[in-house]
Amino acid sequence: MKRIYTTIRSLLLVQDTLERTALAFSLGVFLGFSPLIGLHAILALIVAFAFRLNKVAVLIGASINNPWTIVPYYSFATWFGIQLIGVPEGISLPQVGLSHLLQGEFWTWLLSQWRLLIPAFLGSLVLCTILSLFSYALALILLKRYSAAS
């Protein structure tokens, strides 16, 4: 709860309207949960410059997805994508043990499962859109509430 309050306080310091700040934050959330793993911060800055949005608000939104949430989120996004389009042809579950990880059989299997990228990408794209819309509404409500209180 303290982290949410700190985030809202830092967003209130942004010199922009509450609506534009919420929009910048929600675009950051969209990019932070997008399927373009590893490019979140760079894309956030590009979007902020291109649309003249506050860079701090966009980067705060993009940093919501962090190392603690990235594996569960993309695992769920892949599962969600499979629910949307089905399991692609050629996907199999491995018999994974410690010896398989060390020998390289696991890594060969992992590379052979590239077809999972399609449901992972689609699931992540749908979920990041939903999260972005939700975060805009929530950010705007919280920003208005806390700006009125200050």
DSSP file (Angstrom, degrees, kcal/mol; ACC not computed):
  #  RESIDUE AA STRUCTURE BP1 BP2  ACC     N-H-->O    O-->H-N    N-H-->O    O-->H-N    TCO  KAPPA ALPHA  PHI   PSI    X-CA   Y-CA   Z-CA
    1    1 A M     >        0   0    0      0, 0.0     4,-2.2     0, 0.0     5,-0.2   0.000 360.0 360.0 360.0 -36.7    0.0    0.0    0.0
    2    2 A K  H  >  +     0   0    0      1,-0.2     4,-2.6     2,-0.2     5,-0.2   0.880 360.0  53.8 -64.5 -36.9    2.9    2.3    0.8
    3    3 A R  H  > S+     0   0    0      2,-0.2     4,-2.3     1,-0.2    -1,-0.2   0.889 107.8  50.0 -65.3 -38.6    4.3    1.7   -2.7
    4    4 A I  H  > S+     0   0    0      2,-0.2     4,-2.5     1,-0.2    -2,-0.2   0.927 111.6  48.5 -64.3 -44.3    1.0    2.7   -4.3
    5    5 A Y  H  X S+     0   0    0     -4,-2.2     4,-2.5     1,-0.2    -2,-0.2   0.906 111.6  49.5 -62.9 -41.9    0.9    5.9   -2.2
    6    6 A T  H  X S+     0   0    0     -4,-2.6     4,-2.2     2,-0.2    -1,-0.2   0.899 110.9  50.3 -63.6 -40.8    4.5    6.7   -3.2
    7    7 A T  H  X S+     0   0    0     -4,-2.3     4,-2.0     2,-0.2    -2,-0.2   0.919 111.3  47.9 -63.3 -44.0    3.7    6.2   -6.8
    8    8 A I  H  X S+     0   0    0     -4,-2.5     4,-2.1     1,-0.2    -2,-0.2   0.911 110.6  51.8 -64.5 -42.0    0.7    8.4   -6.7
    9    9 A R  H  X S+     0   0    0     -4,-2.5     4,-0.9     1,-0.2    -1,-0.2   0.906 110.2  48.5 -61.6 -41.0    2.6   11.1   -4.9
   10   10 A S  H  < S+     0   0    0     -4,-2.2     4,-0.3     1,-0.2     3,-0.3   0.858 111.0  50.9 -68.8 -32.9    5.3   11.0   -7.6
   11   11 A L  H >< S+     0   0    0     -4,-2.0     3,-1.0     1,-0.2    -1,-0.2   0.829 104.7  57.5 -71.0 -30.7    2.7   11.2  -10.3
   12   12 A L  H 3< S+     0   0    0     -4,-2.1    -1,-0.2     1,-0.2    -2,-0.2   0.744  97.5  62.4 -70.4 -21.6    1.1   14.2   -8.6
   13   13 A L  T 3< S+     0   0    0     -4,-0.9    -1,-0.2    -3,-0.3     2,-0.2   0.630  79.4 108.2 -76.3 -13.1    4.4   16.1   -8.8
   14   14 A V  S <  S-     0   0    0     -3,-1.0     2,-1.7    -4,-0.3     7,-0.1  -0.458  75.1-130.8 -67.3 133.0    4.2   15.9  -12.6
   15   15 A Q  S    S+     0   0    0     -2,-0.2     2,-0.3     6,-0.0    -1,-0.1  -0.562  73.6  86.5 -88.1  75.2    3.5   19.3  -14.1
   16   16 A D  S    S-     0   0    0     -2,-1.7    37,-0.0    -4,-0.1    -2,-0.0  -0.942  87.1 -72.4-157.3 170.7    0.6   18.2  -16.4
   17   17 A T     >  -     0   0    0     -2,-0.3     4,-2.3     1,-0.1     5,-0.2  -0.328  44.5-115.9 -68.5 158.2   -3.1   17.8  -16.2
   18   18 A L  H  > S+     0   0    0      1,-0.2     4,-2.5     2,-0.2     5,-0.2   0.873 115.3  53.2 -63.6 -36.8   -4.4   14.8  -14.3
   19   19 A E  H  > S+     0   0    0      2,-0.2     4,-2.3     1,-0.2    -1,-0.2   0.921 110.9  45.1 -65.7 -44.3   -5.9   13.3  -17.4
   20   20 A R  H  > S+     0   0    0      2,-0.2     4,-2.7     1,-0.2    -1,-0.2   0.868 113.0  51.6 -68.3 -35.1   -2.6   13.5  -19.4
   21   21 A T  H  X S+     0   0    0     -4,-2.3     4,-2.5     2,-0.2    -2,-0.2   0.926 111.3  46.7 -65.8 -44.0   -0.7   12.2  -16.4
   22   22 A A  H  X S+     0   0    0     -4,-2.5     4,-2.6     2,-0.2    -2,-0.2   0.887 112.9  50.6 -63.8 -38.3   -3.1    9.2  -16.2
   23   23 A L  H  X S+     0   0    0     -4,-2.3     4,-2.4     2,-0.2     5,-0.2   0.929 110.7  48.1 -64.4 -45.1   -2.8    8.7  -19.9
   24   24 A A  H  X S+     0   0    0     -4,-2.7     4,-1.9     1,-0.2    -2,-0.2   0.914 113.2  48.5 -61.7 -42.8    1.0    8.8  -19.8
   25   25 A F  H  X S+     0   0    0     -4,-2.5     4,-2.2     1,-0.2    -2,-0.2   0.927 111.6  48.9 -62.6 -45.2    1.0    6.3  -16.9
   26   26 A S  H  X S+     0   0    0     -4,-2.6     4,-2.5     1,-0.2    -2,-0.2   0.859 109.1  52.1 -68.0 -34.0   -1.4    3.9  -18.7
   27   27 A L  H  X S+     0   0    0     -4,-2.4     4,-2.4     2,-0.2    -1,-0.2   0.881 109.1  51.8 -65.8 -36.4    0.7    4.0  -21.9
   28   28 A G  H  X S+     0   0    0     -4,-1.9     4,-2.7    -5,-0.2    -2,-0.2   0.904 108.8  49.7 -63.7 -40.8    3.6    3.1  -19.7
   29   29 A V  H  X S+     0   0    0     -4,-2.2     4,-1.9     2,-0.2    -2,-0.2   0.919 109.4  52.5 -62.5 -43.4    1.6    0.2  -18.3
   30   30 A F  H  < S+     0   0    0     -4,-2.5     4,-0.3     1,-0.2    -2,-0.2   0.941 114.6  41.3 -56.3 -48.4    0.7   -0.9  -21.8
   31   31 A L  H >< S+     0   0    0     -4,-2.4     3,-0.7     1,-0.2    -2,-0.2   0.861 111.1  56.9 -69.9 -35.1    4.4   -0.9  -22.8
   32   32 A G  H 3< S+     0   0    0     -4,-2.7    -1,-0.2     1,-0.2    -2,-0.2   0.816 116.5  34.7 -66.4 -30.5    5.6   -2.5  -19.6
   33   33 A F  T 3< S+     0   0    0     -4,-1.9    -1,-0.2    -3,-0.2    95,-0.2   0.320  94.1 118.5-104.4   6.7    3.3   -5.5  -20.1
   34   34 A S  S <  S-     0   0    0     -3,-0.7    91,-0.1    -4,-0.3     6,-0.1  -0.199  79.4-108.9 -68.8 165.3    3.6   -5.6  -23.9
   35   35 A P  S    S+     0   0    0      0, 0.0     2,-1.8     0, 0.0    -1,-0.1   0.517  96.5  96.7 -74.2  -2.2    5.1   -8.6  -25.6
   36   36 A L    >   -     0   0    0     -5,-0.2     3,-1.8    85,-0.1     4,-0.2  -0.476  65.6-167.0 -88.5  68.4    8.3   -6.7  -26.4
   37   37 A I  T 3   +     0   0    0     -2,-1.8    -5,-0.1     1,-0.3    -4,-0.0  -0.285  67.9  20.6 -60.8 133.6   10.3   -7.9  -23.5
   38   38 A G  T 3  S+     0   0    0      1,-0.0    -1,-0.3    -2,-0.0     4,-0.2   0.239 110.9  74.4  94.0 -12.9   13.5   -6.0  -22.9
   39   39 A L    <>  +     0   0    0     -3,-1.8     4,-2.9    -8,-0.1     5,-0.3   0.278  60.1 107.5-111.8   9.9   12.4   -2.9  -24.8
   40   40 A H  H  > S+     0   0    0      1,-0.2     4,-2.3     2,-0.2     5,-0.1   0.921  82.1  40.7 -59.3 -51.2   10.0   -1.5  -22.3
   41   41 A A  H  > S+     0   0    0      2,-0.2     4,-2.1     1,-0.2    -1,-0.2   0.905 117.0  48.7 -67.5 -41.2   12.0    1.5  -21.0
   42   42 A I  H  > S+     0   0    0      1,-0.2     4,-2.2     2,-0.2    -2,-0.2   0.940 114.1  45.8 -64.6 -46.4   13.3    2.4  -24.5
   43   43 A L  H  X S+     0   0    0     -4,-2.9     4,-2.8     1,-0.2     5,-0.2   0.871 109.5  56.3 -63.5 -36.3    9.9    2.3  -26.0
   44   44 A A  H  X S+     0   0    0     -4,-2.3     4,-2.4    -5,-0.3    -1,-0.2   0.918 109.5  45.2 -62.2 -43.2    8.4    4.2  -23.1
   45   45 A L  H  X S+     0   0    0     -4,-2.1     4,-2.5     2,-0.2     5,-0.2   0.896 112.6  51.0 -67.7 -39.5   10.9    7.1  -23.7
   46   46 A I  H  X S+     0   0    0     -4,-2.2     4,-2.8     2,-0.2    -2,-0.2   0.930 113.0  45.5 -62.7 -45.2   10.2    7.0  -27.5
   47   47 A V  H  X S+     0   0    0     -4,-2.8     4,-2.5     2,-0.2     6,-0.3   0.905 111.8  52.5 -64.5 -41.5    6.5    7.2  -26.9
   48   48 A A  H  <>S+     0   0    0     -4,-2.4     5,-2.2    -5,-0.2     4,-0.5   0.922 114.6  41.5 -61.8 -44.2    6.9   10.0  -24.3
   49   49 A F  H ><5S+     0   0    0     -4,-2.5     3,-0.6     3,-0.2    -2,-0.2   0.920 114.9  51.0 -68.0 -43.2    9.0   12.0  -26.7
   50   50 A A  H 3<5S+     0   0    0     -4,-2.8    -2,-0.2     1,-0.2    -1,-0.2   0.877 121.8  30.9 -64.4 -38.9    6.8   11.3  -29.8
   51   51 A F  T 3<5S-     0   0    0     -4,-2.5    -1,-0.2    -5,-0.2    -2,-0.2   0.297 107.3-119.4-104.1   8.8    3.5   12.2  -28.0
   52   52 A R  T < 5 +     0   0    0     -3,-0.6     2,-0.2    -4,-0.5    -3,-0.2   0.898  60.2 153.1  53.3  46.0    5.0   14.9  -25.7
   53   53 A L      < -     0   0    0     -5,-2.2     2,-0.3    -6,-0.3    -1,-0.2  -0.620  57.3 -82.1 -98.0 162.6    3.9   13.0  -22.6
   54   54 A N     >  -     0   0    0     -2,-0.2     4,-2.0   -34,-0.2     5,-0.2  -0.500  34.7-150.8 -67.9 123.8    5.6   13.2  -19.3
   55   55 A K  H  > S+     0   0    0     -2,-0.3     4,-2.5     1,-0.2     5,-0.2   0.859  93.3  54.3 -66.1 -36.6    8.6   10.9  -19.3
   56   56 A V  H  > S+     0   0    0      2,-0.2     4,-2.5     1,-0.2    -1,-0.2   0.934 109.0  47.6 -64.0 -45.8    8.4   10.2  -15.6
   57   57 A A  H  > S+     0   0    0      1,-0.2     4,-2.0     2,-0.2    -2,-0.2   0.903 113.6  47.7 -64.1 -41.2    4.8    9.1  -15.7
   58   58 A V  H  X S+     0   0    0     -4,-2.0     4,-2.3     1,-0.2    -1,-0.2   0.916 113.3  48.0 -66.5 -42.0    5.4    6.9  -18.7
   59   59 A L  H  X S+     0   0    0     -4,-2.5     4,-1.5     2,-0.2    -2,-0.2   0.860 108.8  53.6 -68.5 -34.7    8.5    5.3  -17.1
   60   60 A I  H  < S+     0   0    0     -4,-2.5     4,-0.3     2,-0.2     3,-0.2   0.934 111.4  46.5 -62.9 -44.4    6.6    4.7  -13.8
   61   61 A G  H >< S+     0   0    0     -4,-2.0     3,-1.2     1,-0.2     4,-0.4   0.896 111.4  51.3 -63.1 -40.1    3.9    2.9  -15.7
   62   62 A A  H 3< S+     0   0    0     -4,-2.3     3,-0.5     1,-0.2    -1,-0.2   0.764 105.0  57.2 -69.8 -24.0    6.5    0.9  -17.7
   63   63 A S  T 3< S+     0   0    0     -4,-1.5    -1,-0.2    -3,-0.2    -2,-0.2   0.430  79.1  90.0 -89.5   3.3    8.2   -0.2  -14.5
   64   64 A I  S <  S+     0   0    0     -3,-1.2     2,-0.8    -4,-0.3    -1,-0.2   0.913  79.5  65.6 -62.2 -41.6    5.1   -1.7  -12.9
   65   65 A N  S    S+     0   0    0     -3,-0.5    -1,-0.1    -4,-0.4     0, 0.0  -0.752  78.4 162.0 -82.2 114.4    6.1   -5.0  -14.6
   66   66 A N    >>  -     0   0    0     -2,-0.8     4,-2.1     0, 0.0     3,-1.4  -0.643  56.8 -78.5-127.7 179.5    9.3   -5.9  -12.8
   67   67 A P  T 34 S+     0   0    0      0, 0.0     4,-0.5     0, 0.0    -2,-0.0   0.750 126.9  56.2 -56.8 -23.2   11.5   -9.0  -12.3
   68   68 A W  T 34 S+     0   0    0      1,-0.2    -3,-0.1     2,-0.1     0, 0.0   0.779 119.0  29.8 -78.0 -26.3    9.1  -10.3   -9.6
   69   69 A T  T <> S+     0   0    0     -3,-1.4     4,-2.4     2,-0.1     5,-0.2   0.582  98.6  84.0-107.4 -12.5    6.0  -10.2  -11.8
   70   70 A I  H  X S+     0   0    0     -4,-2.1     4,-2.4     1,-0.2     5,-0.3   0.902  91.9  45.0 -66.0 -43.9    7.5  -10.9  -15.3
   71   71 A V  H  > S+     0   0    0     -4,-0.5     4,-2.0     2,-0.2     5,-0.2   0.952 117.1  43.3 -68.6 -48.6    7.6  -14.7  -15.1
   72   72 A P  H  > S+     0   0    0      0, 0.0     4,-2.4     0, 0.0     5,-0.2   0.913 115.8  50.5 -62.3 -38.3    4.1  -15.2  -13.7
   73   73 A Y  H  X S+     0   0    0     -4,-2.4     4,-2.9     1,-0.2    -2,-0.2   0.960 113.7  41.7 -64.8 -50.8    2.7  -12.5  -16.1
   74   74 A Y  H  X S+     0   0    0     -4,-2.4     4,-2.0    -5,-0.2    -1,-0.2   0.805 113.4  54.3 -71.0 -27.0    4.2  -13.9  -19.3
   75   75 A S  H  X S+     0   0    0     -4,-2.0     4,-2.3    -5,-0.3    -1,-0.2   0.940 112.9  43.0 -65.8 -46.1    3.4  -17.5  -18.2
   76   76 A F  H  X S+     0   0    0     -4,-2.4     4,-3.0    -5,-0.2    -2,-0.2   0.896 112.3  54.0 -64.9 -39.8   -0.2  -16.5  -17.7
   77   77 A A  H  X S+     0   0    0     -4,-2.9     4,-2.5     2,-0.2    -1,-0.2   0.889 109.2  48.3 -62.6 -39.0   -0.2  -14.5  -21.0
   78   78 A T  H  X S+     0   0    0     -4,-2.0     4,-2.2     2,-0.2    -1,-0.2   0.931 112.7  47.6 -66.1 -44.9    1.0  -17.5  -22.9
   79   79 A W  H  X S+     0   0    0     -4,-2.3     4,-2.0     1,-0.2    -2,-0.2   0.921 112.5  50.1 -59.7 -43.8   -1.7  -19.7  -21.3
   80   80 A F  H  X S+     0   0    0     -4,-3.0     4,-1.6     1,-0.2    -2,-0.2   0.900 109.4  51.0 -62.5 -42.3   -4.3  -17.0  -22.1
   81   81 A G  H  X S+     0   0    0     -4,-2.5     4,-2.4     1,-0.2     5,-0.4   0.876 108.3  51.9 -62.7 -38.0   -3.1  -16.9  -25.7
   82   82 A I  H  X S+     0   0    0     -4,-2.2     4,-2.5     1,-0.2    -1,-0.2   0.879 107.5  52.9 -65.2 -37.1   -3.4  -20.7  -25.9
   83   83 A Q  H  < S+     0   0    0     -4,-2.0    -1,-0.2     1,-0.2    -2,-0.2   0.834 112.2  46.7 -65.9 -30.9   -7.0  -20.3  -24.6
   84   84 A L  H  < S+     0   0    0     -4,-1.6    -2,-0.2    -5,-0.1    -1,-0.2   0.912 133.3  10.9 -77.1 -44.1   -7.7  -17.8  -27.4
   85   85 A I  H  < S-     0   0    0     -4,-2.4    -3,-0.2     1,-0.2    -2,-0.2   0.502 103.6-118.2-117.7  -5.9   -6.2  -19.6  -30.4
   86   86 A G     <  -     0   0    0     -4,-2.5    -1,-0.2    -5,-0.4    -2,-0.1  -0.214  48.4 -45.1  91.7 173.2   -5.4  -23.1  -29.2
   87   87 A V        -     0   0    0     -4,-0.1     3,-0.1    -2,-0.1    29,-0.1  -0.684  63.2-122.8 -81.6 125.2   -2.2  -25.1  -28.9
   88   88 A P    >   -     0   0    0      0, 0.0     3,-1.1     0, 0.0    -1,-0.1  -0.283  35.7 -90.2 -64.8 154.0    0.0  -24.7  -32.0
   89   89 A E  T 3  S+     0   0    0      1,-0.2     3,-0.1    26,-0.1    26,-0.1  -0.329 108.9  30.0 -61.1 143.3    1.1  -27.8  -33.9
   90   90 A G  T 3  S+     0   0    0      1,-0.3     2,-0.4    -3,-0.1    -1,-0.2   0.549  80.8 136.4  87.2   8.4    4.3  -29.3  -32.7
   91   91 A I    <   +     0   0    0     -3,-1.1     2,-0.3    24,-0.1    -1,-0.3  -0.752  24.5 168.4 -90.8 133.7    4.2  -28.3  -29.1
   92   92 A S        -     0   0    0     -2,-0.4    -3,-0.0    17,-0.1    21,-0.0  -0.977  35.0-116.3-141.5 154.5    5.2  -30.9  -26.6
   93   93 A L        -     0   0    0     -2,-0.3     2,-0.1     1,-0.0    -2,-0.0  -0.758  35.8-129.0 -91.2 137.5    6.0  -31.0  -22.9
   94   94 A P        -     0   0    0      0, 0.0     2,-1.0     0, 0.0    -1,-0.0  -0.389  10.1-124.6 -84.5 161.3    9.5  -32.1  -22.0
   95   95 A Q        -     0   0    0     -2,-0.1     2,-0.5     2,-0.0     5,-0.1  -0.844  45.5-171.2 -96.3  90.5   10.7  -34.7  -19.5
   96   96 A V        +     0   0    0     -2,-1.0     2,-0.3     4,-0.1     3,-0.0  -0.763  18.3 153.2-100.0 126.1   12.9  -32.2  -17.6
   97   97 A G     >  -     0   0    0     -2,-0.5     4,-1.7     1,-0.0     3,-0.3  -0.845  58.9 -94.8-133.4 173.5   15.3  -33.2  -14.9
   98   98 A L  H  > S+     0   0    0     -2,-0.3     4,-2.0     1,-0.2     5,-0.2   0.876 124.5  54.8 -59.9 -38.1   18.5  -31.6  -13.7
   99   99 A S  H  > S+     0   0    0      1,-0.2     4,-2.1     2,-0.2    -1,-0.2   0.863 105.4  53.3 -65.3 -34.2   20.6  -33.8  -16.0
  100  100 A H  H  >>S+     0   0    0     -3,-0.3     6,-1.6     2,-0.2     4,-1.4   0.886 108.3  50.2 -66.7 -38.0   18.6  -32.5  -19.0
  101  101 A L  H  <5S+     0   0    0     -4,-1.7    -2,-0.2     1,-0.2    -1,-0.2   0.902 114.6  43.5 -65.4 -40.7   19.2  -28.9  -18.0
  102  102 A L  H  <5S+     0   0    0     -4,-2.0    -2,-0.2     1,-0.2    -1,-0.2   0.835 112.5  51.4 -76.0 -32.8   22.9  -29.4  -17.7
  103  103 A Q  H  <5S-     0   0    0     -4,-2.1    -1,-0.2    -5,-0.2    -2,-0.2   0.766 108.7-114.4 -79.8 -25.8   23.4  -31.5  -20.8
  104  104 A G  T  X5S+     0   0    0     -4,-1.4     4,-1.9    -5,-0.2     5,-0.2   0.326  85.6 112.9 108.8  -8.3   21.7  -29.2  -23.3
  105  105 A E  H  ><S+     0   0    0     -5,-0.5     4,-2.4    -6,-0.2     5,-0.2   0.900  79.2  52.8 -62.6 -38.7   18.7  -31.4  -24.2
  106  106 A F  H  > S+     0   0    0     -6,-1.6     4,-3.0     1,-0.2    -1,-0.2   0.913 108.1  49.6 -61.9 -43.4   16.4  -28.9  -22.5
  107  107 A W  H  > S+     0   0    0     -7,-0.4     4,-2.1     2,-0.2    -1,-0.2   0.856 110.1  50.7 -68.5 -34.6   17.7  -25.9  -24.4
  108  108 A T  H  X S+     0   0    0     -4,-1.9     4,-1.4     2,-0.2    -1,-0.2   0.926 112.7  46.8 -65.0 -44.5   17.4  -27.8  -27.7
  109  109 A W  H  X S+     0   0    0     -4,-2.4     4,-0.6     1,-0.2     3,-0.2   0.924 110.1  53.8 -61.1 -44.4   13.8  -28.6  -26.7
  110  110 A L  H >< S+     0   0    0     -4,-3.0     3,-1.2     1,-0.2    -2,-0.2   0.912 108.3  48.6 -59.7 -44.1   13.1  -25.0  -25.7
  111  111 A L  H >< S+     0   0    0     -4,-2.1     3,-0.8     1,-0.3    -1,-0.2   0.799 105.2  59.7 -65.3 -28.3   14.3  -23.6  -29.0
  112  112 A S  H 3< S+     0   0    0     -4,-1.4     3,-0.4    -3,-0.2    -1,-0.3   0.618  93.0  68.6 -75.8 -10.1   12.1  -26.1  -30.8
  113  113 A Q  T X<  +     0   0    0     -3,-1.2     3,-2.1    -4,-0.6    -1,-0.2   0.007  56.7 126.7 -96.7  28.1    9.1  -24.6  -29.1
  114  114 A W  G X   +     0   0    0     -3,-0.8     3,-2.0     1,-0.3     4,-0.3   0.718  58.5  76.3 -59.2 -21.5    9.2  -21.3  -31.0
  115  115 A R  G >  S+     0   0    0     -3,-0.4     3,-1.0     1,-0.3    -1,-0.3   0.718  79.8  71.1 -65.0 -18.9    5.6  -21.8  -32.1
  116  116 A L  G <> S+     0   0    0     -3,-2.1     4,-2.1     1,-0.2    -1,-0.3   0.645  78.9  78.8 -70.0 -13.2    4.6  -20.8  -28.5
  117  117 A L  H <> S+     0   0    0     -3,-2.0     4,-2.7    -4,-0.2    -1,-0.2   0.841  86.2  58.8 -64.0 -32.0    5.6  -17.2  -29.4
  118  118 A I  H <> S+     0   0    0     -3,-1.0     4,-2.5    -4,-0.3     5,-0.2   0.970 111.5  37.0 -65.9 -54.1    2.4  -16.7  -31.3
  119  119 A P  H  > S+     0   0    0      0, 0.0     4,-2.9     0, 0.0     5,-0.3   0.869 117.4  53.9 -65.9 -32.3    0.0  -17.4  -28.3
  120  120 A A  H  X S+     0   0    0     -4,-2.1     4,-2.1     2,-0.2    -2,-0.2   0.928 112.0  44.2 -64.0 -43.8    2.5  -15.7  -26.0
  121  121 A F  H  X S+     0   0    0     -4,-2.7     4,-2.3     2,-0.2    -1,-0.2   0.936 117.1  44.7 -65.7 -47.4    2.5  -12.5  -28.1
  122  122 A L  H  X S+     0   0    0     -4,-2.5     4,-2.4    -5,-0.2     5,-0.2   0.929 114.5  48.1 -64.9 -46.3   -1.3  -12.5  -28.6
  123  123 A G  H  X S+     0   0    0     -4,-2.9     4,-2.4     1,-0.2    -1,-0.2   0.906 113.7  47.4 -61.0 -42.6   -2.1  -13.2  -25.0
  124  124 A S  H  X S+     0   0    0     -4,-2.1     4,-2.7    -5,-0.3     5,-0.2   0.884 110.7  52.0 -66.7 -38.8    0.3  -10.5  -23.8
  125  125 A L  H  X S+     0   0    0     -4,-2.3     4,-1.4     2,-0.2    -2,-0.2   0.915 112.4  44.5 -65.2 -43.3   -1.1   -8.0  -26.3
  126  126 A V  H  X S+     0   0    0     -4,-2.4     4,-2.0     2,-0.2    -2,-0.2   0.933 116.3  46.8 -66.2 -45.3   -4.7   -8.6  -25.2
  127  127 A L  H  X S+     0   0    0     -4,-2.4     4,-2.9    -5,-0.2     5,-0.2   0.889 110.0  51.6 -67.0 -39.2   -3.7   -8.5  -21.5
  128  128 A C  H  X S+     0   0    0     -4,-2.7     4,-1.9   -95,-0.2    -1,-0.2   0.836 109.3  52.0 -68.6 -29.4   -1.6   -5.4  -21.7
  129  129 A T  H  X S+     0   0    0     -4,-1.4     4,-2.2    -5,-0.2    -2,-0.2   0.930 112.1  45.2 -67.5 -45.4   -4.4   -3.6  -23.5
  130  130 A I  H  X S+     0   0    0     -4,-2.0     4,-2.4     1,-0.2    -2,-0.2   0.929 114.2  48.7 -63.0 -45.9   -6.8   -4.5  -20.7
  131  131 A L  H  X S+     0   0    0     -4,-2.9     4,-2.6     1,-0.2    -1,-0.2   0.870 110.3  52.3 -62.9 -36.8   -4.3   -3.6  -18.0
  132  132 A S  H  X S+     0   0    0     -4,-1.9     4,-2.0    -5,-0.2    -1,-0.2   0.925 110.4  46.4 -66.2 -44.8   -3.7   -0.2  -19.7
  133  133 A L  H  X S+     0   0    0     -4,-2.2     4,-1.8     1,-0.2    -2,-0.2   0.916 115.4  47.0 -63.6 -43.2   -7.4    0.7  -19.9
  134  134 A F  H  X S+     0   0    0     -4,-2.4     4,-2.6     1,-0.2     5,-0.2   0.907 111.0  51.7 -63.7 -42.4   -7.9   -0.4  -16.2
  135  135 A S  H  X S+     0   0    0     -4,-2.6     4,-2.8     1,-0.2     5,-0.2   0.833 106.0  55.0 -68.4 -31.4   -4.8    1.6  -15.1
  136  136 A Y  H  X S+     0   0    0     -4,-2.0     4,-2.5     2,-0.2     5,-0.2   0.961 112.1  42.7 -63.4 -49.7   -6.0    4.7  -16.8
  137  137 A A  H  X S+     0   0    0     -4,-1.8     4,-2.2     2,-0.2    -2,-0.2   0.932 118.1  45.1 -62.5 -46.4   -9.3    4.7  -15.0
  138  138 A L  H  X S+     0   0    0     -4,-2.6     4,-2.7     2,-0.2     5,-0.2   0.920 113.6  49.3 -65.2 -44.2   -7.7    3.7  -11.7
  139  139 A A  H  X S+     0   0    0     -4,-2.8     4,-3.0    -5,-0.2     5,-0.2   0.912 111.4  49.6 -62.5 -42.3   -4.8    6.3  -12.0
  140  140 A L  H  X S+     0   0    0     -4,-2.5     4,-2.2    -5,-0.2    -1,-0.2   0.920 112.4  47.2 -64.1 -43.3   -7.3    9.1  -12.9
  141  141 A I  H  X S+     0   0    0     -4,-2.2     4,-2.3    -5,-0.2    -2,-0.2   0.943 116.6  43.6 -61.5 -48.3   -9.5    8.2   -9.9
  142  142 A L  H  X S+     0   0    0     -4,-2.7     4,-2.8     2,-0.2     5,-0.3   0.892 112.8  51.5 -68.3 -39.5   -6.6    8.1   -7.5
  143  143 A L  H  X S+     0   0    0     -4,-3.0     4,-2.2    -5,-0.2     5,-0.2   0.912 112.3  46.6 -63.1 -41.9   -4.9   11.2   -8.8
  144  144 A K  H  X S+     0   0    0     -4,-2.2     4,-1.8    -5,-0.2    -2,-0.2   0.917 113.6  48.8 -65.8 -42.0   -8.1   13.2   -8.5
  145  145 A R  H  X S+     0   0    0     -4,-2.3     4,-1.2    -5,-0.2    -2,-0.2   0.937 116.9  40.4 -63.1 -47.1   -8.7   11.9   -5.0
  146  146 A Y  H  X S+     0   0    0     -4,-2.8     4,-1.0     1,-0.2    -1,-0.2   0.795 112.6  54.3 -77.3 -27.6   -5.1   12.6   -3.7
  147  147 A S  H  < S+     0   0    0     -4,-2.2    -1,-0.2    -5,-0.3    -2,-0.2   0.857 108.9  49.7 -72.6 -32.8   -4.9   16.0   -5.5
  148  148 A A  H  < S+     0   0    0     -4,-1.8    -2,-0.2    -5,-0.2    -1,-0.2   0.827 109.5  52.5 -70.3 -31.7   -8.1   17.1   -3.8
  149  149 A A  H  <        0   0    0     -4,-1.2    -1,-0.2     1,-0.2    -2,-0.2   0.730 360.0 360.0 -76.9 -21.7   -6.7   16.0   -0.5
  150  150 A S     <        0   0    0     -4,-1.0    -1,-0.2    -3,-0.1    -2,-0.2   0.483 360.0 360.0 -91.3 360.0   -3.5   17.9   -0.8
